[in-house]
Amino acid sequence: MRKILMVCEAFGGGVFTYVSQLCNDMCDDFDVYLAYAIRPQTPENYRDFLDKRVHLIEVKNFGAKGLTSVSNDIRVIKELHTIEAKVKPDVIHLHSSVAGGVGRLAFRGKNNTVVYTPHGYAHILMGSGAKCGMYGVMEHILGRMSNAITLTCCESEDEVAKGLTRRTAYIETGVNLADLSTALDGVEPVKKERFTVFTLGRACVQKQPQLFNRIAELVPEAHFVWIGNGELERQLTAPNVEVTGWKPRKEALAMAKGADAFILCSLGEAIAMSLIENMYIKKLVLVSNVMGNKSVIHDGVNGYVCNTADEYAEKIKAAIKHFPSELPERAYQDVLEIYNTEAMKKKYVKFYSDLVQEKSRI
């Protein structure tokens, strides 16, 4: 079987879910290797999430320094060279910014094809600042000097990629519908007396808690819930905002099932798993008009795309008076047709197979 080497330094959170699912899905068609790093967010039982056929290789020199320590980067590059020589992969797939940065320096694609998936460009998700600027500059430089294919998670992220590199493609992110359905079974919705709008995630710059708070101020008749916490949770001060902290999955799903609408007012996304899950649960979805979100939600068709706090407020107030049930129903159908792991698996098998065939003809 042809060999695929996945390289993932950010092996936690949404990237962990994505990469582990992708590794498992590819095992029937390819010999899959995963070079990874242990992060604080990595589940202790991470091996239980992976198919036994996945070959695991821990990259000892990865770690928290990222691309800021030249000496550490050199050690990582040497270690990755050793792994490449041992595995002899046909395709090397780099996941997220750090692996994408070091990996594009390490792998030149002479005997294989290198693929890079940013999972949301860091310089967009971070908003502003020196670190954000550094990531942006590195993406421009590496995008031009590397012959890697940048494979993004949606069309609008692909549009950003086209401005950074020569070779791009995209495959839409999907959720595992069987797992999600099982998780939802028997979960009783937690209902509030008032119309309830919620979001889920870390209260950080990317998720724009100050905007969420402003929307709540504009719609005092509704109850707003932030499931999660973070360094900017102090910005959630409106009297009708409830910050729950992080909840166990079943409890969070119960709160989601009982809510009326889901907001994702972030600076940018690849495709947020929480967005797809709430489309499946048939929540009314309101999102910011940014990378990722605008590829999934089409205004007035399967949800609402908003540019200002006033626009969010206007749509929520209208939904309180007359709930647009046809929008959540269309969103649900989109998940069944597009944003699921079965559809994603078929596209990935074809994508990798085409790369292998293309390389064999050179």
C-alpha positions in Angstrom: 0.0 0.0 0.0 1.1 3.6 -0.6 2.3 5.4 2.5 1.0 8.7 4.0 3.0 10.4 6.7 0.9 12.8 8.8 2.9 15.4 10.8 1.1 17.1 13.6 2.7 19.2 16.3 -0.7 20.8 17.5 -2.1 17.4 18.5 -4.9 18.7 20.7 -8.4 20.3 20.5 -10.0 20.5 17.1 -6.9 19.5 15.2 -6.6 16.3 17.3 -10.2 15.4 16.3 -9.6 16.2 12.7 -6.2 14.4 12.3 -7.2 11.3 14.3 -10.4 10.9 12.3 -8.5 11.4 9.0 -5.8 8.8 10.0 -8.5 6.3 10.8 -10.4 6.9 7.6 -7.4 6.4 5.4 -6.3 3.1 6.9 -8.3 1.0 4.4 -6.6 2.6 1.4 -3.2 3.6 2.6 -0.4 2.7 5.1 -0.7 5.6 7.5 2.0 7.0 9.8 1.5 9.8 12.3 4.4 11.9 13.5 3.1 13.8 16.5 3.9 15.8 19.6 2.3 15.5 23.1 0.7 18.8 24.0 -1.1 19.8 27.3 -4.4 19.5 25.3 -3.6 16.0 24.0 -5.9 13.4 25.6 -4.0 11.0 27.9 -5.7 8.1 26.1 -5.0 9.5 22.7 -4.0 6.0 21.4 -7.6 4.8 22.0 -8.8 7.3 19.4 -6.6 5.9 16.7 -7.0 2.8 14.5 -4.5 0.1 15.6 -3.1 0.2 12.0 -1.8 3.7 12.4 1.9 3.7 13.0 2.7 6.3 15.7 6.0 8.2 15.8 6.5 10.7 18.6 8.7 13.7 17.4 10.7 14.3 20.6 12.1 17.7 19.5 8.7 19.3 18.7 7.4 21.1 21.9 6.3 24.6 22.8 9.1 26.7 21.2 7.5 26.5 17.7 9.5 28.5 15.1 11.0 31.0 17.6 14.1 28.9 18.5 16.5 28.3 15.6 18.5 25.7 17.4 15.3 23.7 18.3 14.0 24.1 14.8 17.2 22.6 13.4 16.8 19.6 15.8 13.2 19.1 14.6 14.2 19.3 11.0 16.9 16.6 11.5 14.4 14.4 13.3 11.9 14.8 10.6 14.5 13.9 8.0 15.3 10.7 9.9 11.6 9.9 10.0 11.2 10.5 6.3 14.2 8.3 5.4 12.8 5.5 7.6 9.1 5.6 6.4 9.7 6.6 2.7 6.2 8.1 2.4 4.5 8.8 -0.9 2.6 11.8 0.6 3.6 13.9 3.6 0.7 15.9 5.1 1.6 18.7 7.5 -1.1 19.8 9.9 -1.3 23.4 11.5 1.1 26.3 11.6 4.1 24.9 13.4 4.3 21.6 11.6 3.5 23.5 8.4 6.4 25.9 9.0 9.1 23.5 10.1 7.8 20.7 7.7 8.0 22.9 4.6 11.6 23.7 5.5 12.4 20.0 6.2 10.6 18.3 3.3 11.4 19.3 -0.3 9.1 16.9 -2.0 11.9 15.3 -4.1 10.6 11.7 -3.7 7.1 12.5 -2.5 4.4 15.1 -2.4 4.1 17.6 0.5 0.7 18.8 1.6 0.1 21.6 4.2 -3.2 22.2 6.0 -3.2 25.3 8.2 -6.5 24.5 10.0 -7.2 28.3 10.0 -4.3 30.7 9.2 -2.8 31.8 12.5 -2.1 35.4 11.4 -5.9 35.8 10.7 -7.2 34.1 13.8 -4.8 36.1 16.1 -6.2 39.4 15.0 -3.2 41.8 15.3 0.1 42.2 17.1 3.8 41.4 16.5 3.4 37.7 16.7 0.5 37.8 14.3 2.6 39.8 11.8 5.5 37.3 12.2 3.2 34.4 11.3 1.9 36.3 8.3 5.4 37.1 7.0 6.4 33.4 7.4 3.3 32.2 5.5 4.2 34.5 2.6 7.9 33.4 2.6 7.2 29.7 3.0 4.3 29.7 0.6 6.6 31.1 -2.2 9.7 29.1 -1.5 8.0 25.7 -1.0 6.5 23.5 -3.7 4.0 22.1 -1.1 0.3 22.0 -1.9 -1.8 24.0 0.6 -4.9 22.0 1.3 -7.5 24.1 3.2 -10.8 23.2 4.8 -13.2 25.3 2.7 -13.4 27.6 -0.3 -12.9 30.9 1.5 -9.8 29.6 3.3 -8.6 28.5 -0.2 -9.1 32.1 -1.4 -6.7 33.3 1.3 -4.2 30.5 0.4 -4.1 31.6 -3.2 -2.6 34.9 -2.1 0.1 33.1 -0.2 1.2 30.2 -2.4 1.0 28.8 -6.0 -0.6 25.4 -5.4 -3.9 25.1 -3.5 -6.9 22.9 -3.1 -9.7 22.4 -0.5 -11.7 19.6 1.1 -14.6 20.6 3.4 -14.3 19.5 7.0 -16.9 17.0 8.3 -18.1 15.6 11.6 -18.6 12.0 12.3 -22.4 11.7 12.2 -22.5 8.3 13.8 -20.5 9.5 16.8 -22.5 12.7 17.1 -25.8 10.9 16.9 -24.7 8.5 19.6 -23.5 11.3 21.8 -26.9 13.1 21.4 -29.0 9.9 22.2 -30.7 10.3 25.5 -29.5 13.9 26.1 -32.4 15.9 27.5 -32.4 19.6 26.4 -31.8 22.2 29.1 -34.5 24.8 28.3 -34.6 28.4 29.5 -37.7 30.5 29.9 -36.4 33.1 27.5 -35.1 32.8 23.9 -31.6 31.5 24.4 -28.6 32.3 22.2 -25.3 30.5 22.9 -21.7 30.0 21.8 -19.0 27.5 22.7 -15.3 28.0 22.9 -12.4 29.8 24.6 -13.0 33.4 25.4 -10.0 34.7 23.4 -9.2 37.2 20.7 -10.3 34.9 17.8 -13.8 34.4 19.3 -14.4 38.1 19.9 -16.2 38.0 23.3 -16.6 41.8 23.3 -18.8 41.5 20.2 -20.8 38.7 21.7 -21.3 40.9 24.8 -22.4 43.9 22.6 -25.0 41.7 20.8 -26.4 40.7 24.2 -26.6 44.3 25.3 -28.7 45.0 22.2 -31.1 42.2 22.8 -31.9 42.4 26.5 -35.0 40.3 26.1 -32.9 37.2 25.2 -30.7 35.0 27.4 -27.1 34.6 26.2 -24.8 31.8 27.2 -21.0 31.3 26.7 -20.0 27.7 27.3 -16.3 27.8 28.1 -14.0 30.4 29.6 -10.7 32.1 28.8 -8.4 35.0 29.2 -11.0 37.5 27.9 -14.1 36.3 29.8 -14.0 39.5 31.8 -15.4 41.2 28.7 -18.6 39.3 29.1 -20.3 41.7 31.4 -23.9 42.2 30.1 -26.5 41.3 32.7 -28.2 38.8 30.4 -24.9 36.9 29.7 -24.1 33.6 31.5 -20.6 32.2 31.4 -20.7 28.6 32.4 -17.1 27.6 32.2 -16.2 24.3 30.4 -18.7 21.6 30.6 -18.6 17.8 30.1 -19.6 16.9 26.5 -23.1 15.5 27.5 -23.9 18.6 29.5 -22.8 21.0 26.8 -24.9 19.1 24.2 -27.9 19.3 26.6 -27.5 23.1 26.8 -27.1 23.3 23.0 -30.2 21.2 22.4 -32.2 23.5 24.7 -31.0 26.7 23.1 -32.7 28.5 20.2 -29.7 29.9 18.3 -26.0 29.5 18.0 -23.6 32.4 17.4 -20.0 32.1 16.0 -18.8 35.7 15.8 -15.1 34.9 15.4 -12.3 36.7 13.5 -11.9 33.6 11.2 -12.1 29.8 11.1 -11.1 26.9 9.0 -14.5 25.2 9.6 -15.5 25.1 13.2 -16.6 21.7 14.4 -19.0 23.5 16.8 -20.7 25.2 13.8 -21.2 21.9 12.0 -22.5 20.2 15.1 -25.1 22.9 15.7 -26.2 22.8 12.1 -26.9 19.1 12.7 -28.8 19.8 15.9 -30.9 22.2 13.9 -30.1 25.4 15.7 -30.6 28.8 14.0 -27.0 29.8 13.2 -25.6 33.3 13.0 -21.9 33.8 12.0 -19.4 36.5 11.2 -18.7 37.3 7.6 -15.2 35.9 7.6 -13.0 33.1 6.3 -14.5 29.7 7.0 -17.9 30.8 8.3 -19.0 32.4 5.0 -18.2 29.2 3.1 -20.6 27.2 5.2 -23.4 29.6 6.0 -25.2 31.4 3.2 -27.2 34.3 4.4 -30.9 33.7 4.5 -30.5 30.2 3.1 -29.2 28.0 6.0 -28.5 30.7 8.6 -27.4 34.3 8.8 -24.1 36.0 8.0 -23.6 39.2 9.9 -21.1 42.1 9.8 -22.1 44.2 12.8 -23.5 43.8 16.3 -26.6 45.6 15.1 -27.1 43.0 12.3 -26.9 40.1 14.8 -29.4 41.9 17.1 -31.8 42.6 14.3 -31.9 38.9 13.2 -32.2 37.6 16.7 -35.1 40.0 17.5 -36.8 38.9 14.3 -36.4 35.2 15.2 -37.9 35.8 18.6 -41.1 37.1 16.9 -41.1 34.5 14.1 -38.6 31.7 14.1 -37.2 30.9 10.6 -37.4 27.1 10.9 -36.6 26.6 7.2 -33.0 27.8 7.8 -32.0 25.2 10.4 -33.6 22.5 8.3 -31.5 23.5 5.3 -28.4 23.6 7.4 -29.1 20.1 8.7 -29.4 18.8 5.1 -26.1 20.5 4.2 -24.4 18.5 7.0 -25.9 15.2 5.7 -24.7 16.0 2.2 -21.4 17.8 2.6 -20.0 18.4 6.1 -19.6 14.8 7.3 -16.7 12.4 7.5 -18.0 10.0 4.9 -18.1 12.7 2.3 -14.7 13.9 3.5 -13.2 10.4 3.4 -14.1 9.9 -0.3 -12.6 13.3 -1.3 -9.4 12.6 0.6 -8.9 9.1 -0.9 -9.3 10.6 -4.3 -7.0 13.5 -3.5 -4.2 11.4 -2.1 -4.5 8.8 -4.9 -4.3 11.5 -7.6 -1.2 12.9 -6.0 0.5 9.5 -6.0 -0.4 8.9 -9.6 0.8 12.4 -10.6 4.1 11.9 -8.9 4.6 8.4 -10.5 4.2 10.0 -14.0 7.0 12.5 -13.4 
